[in-house]
C-alpha cells in the first residue's frame, strides 16, 4: 500500500506567489481601514 503523500518534499527557496498575494492583501486591508477610520474621526471633529 502506498503512503498518502508519496511525493518527495523540496526545501523552500522563495515564498509562493499565494504568500505574496496574501501579504499584499493584508497590507491593503490595513491601509484601507486606517484611512477610513481617520476620515471618520476627522469629519466628526472634537466634541
HELIX and SHEET records of a PDB file:
HELIX    1   1 UNK A   17  UNK A   44  1                                  28    
END                                                                             
